[in-house]
């Protein structure tokens, strides 16, 4: 891959002299959905799929961007004096947002760059292609200009850019999972204080299979921000009667005791999901640690039901993929992953039924939805690297 992207860089930008190649992964979340902005736990892992980048410093302040995924857009030009979000900037709003965030934090960028990207994460699939580009950009800037930043700092800068430049009010999960990824491990992250542990994922005779619904959506136009404010409203009402900082502070029992103080039924259901999903995630990690893979799978299934019925972020496409997956014997667990409203599902599937799974779920999806789903048997990879 390194040779391919370097030669493409040379083709697009004249030569590849002085250019360096990088990679940052995408991510999949195993369990703990819509908990990261509610002070709860998440359990994502980095993938071996991700974003490749080639970058070279310039002598001026110009920024020249090219994506092999959006070749028809050609080179998109900008400059360090123009770090403002715009429709015309298209996908370059992600790297520009990170550059802007560096400058906001007092890290002046001494010169512009030429940057070529190639991603093999399916676009808009909910595997965090945008967070991957953000972390990759931060990683390149740190490498170019020797900023004293940890990978965790890169995650926070990426989230800051997403929140304030691209105006998606996302939590920290995606950028953290990408910046902190570790081969064959998932990250058990407490989003209340960013403490985390790596948990080895040894699936023995099973694999992680991602099914992509191919229903396109971006977080910007989804109901993501709305879900977030509904959770915040529920929290504000609970805070009038009990001293909690986040919904993650409650266990199920405390929630049941206090829930009637949330006036609106919708907000009450959103909060219920946040509380139960957080506890479910803690139990799931415990199950994995004691090698109870079947229990882990059941908790994944329960997570989907809660996202479908209480948080209402699934939709017919994701429900079809998951409900068909549940019918296949040898599927340990299946649920939607990421923000929802389209995107993809994650399933743990025993090796001997992977082909049947892809065929059966694929056919049923086609019949019900009318277009194809795509399937990826994935591996858990490292965080960002210099190639
Ligand atoms: C998106 C956001 C994350 C998280 C998930 C839902 O991926 O970027 O911060 O909230 O949705 O769990």
Boltz pocket constraint, residues with backbone or C-beta under 6 A from the ligand:
constraints:
  - pocket:
      binder: B
      contacts: [[A, 32], [A, 33], [A, 34], [A, 35], [A, 36], [A, 37], [A, 126], [A, 170], [A, 171], [A, 172], [A, 173], [A, 174], [A, 338], [A, 339], [A, 340]]
      max_distance: 6.0
